[in-house]
């Protein structure tokens, strides 16, 4: 099996949300929801992610931007937004999804995913990574301190 096949198989056969494969070996796996696992993979593996294959249950534009930031060579998704599909296509990153969806909603289903909103209009992967990382930290701080005000989405 090649890396995309291994990644897709591992994602489907394990209780995880994210799988990263490189050169035929499982490089990283995560059960973390949303983009948290991918951000942690970037922190832990850095440049080792370059030229790897990502398999994720849900790929929105935020995850697609992280893939571009890490120079991922192939993306597999169970569900992918049209925005992520368009971005990966424009940047010539091979990808496939079992289903395509219009927009990625927040967990309550009341609006768009906050990470998708945070990078709306951002086209530079480096800038997107910085915004997503900062916003993720703000959300963690808010969760650990419920009296804190709502995190800002924009810098």
HELIX and SHEET records of a PDB file:
HELIX    1   1 UNK A    3  UNK A   13  1                                  11    
HELIX    2   2 UNK A   36  UNK A   45  1                                  10    
HELIX    3   3 UNK A   46  UNK A   49  5                                   4    
HELIX    4   4 UNK A   61  UNK A   70  1                                  10    
HELIX    5   5 UNK A   82  UNK A   90  1                                   9    
HELIX    6   6 UNK A  114  UNK A  118  1                                   5    
HELIX    7   7 UNK A  125  UNK A  144  1                                  20    
SHEET    1   A 5 UNK A  25  UNK A  30  0                                        
SHEET    2   A 5 UNK A  18  UNK A  22 -1                                        
SHEET    3   A 5 UNK A  53  UNK A  59 -1                                        
SHEET    4   A 5 UNK A  74  UNK A  81  1                                        
SHEET    5   A 5 UNK A  94  UNK A 101  1                                        
END                                                                             
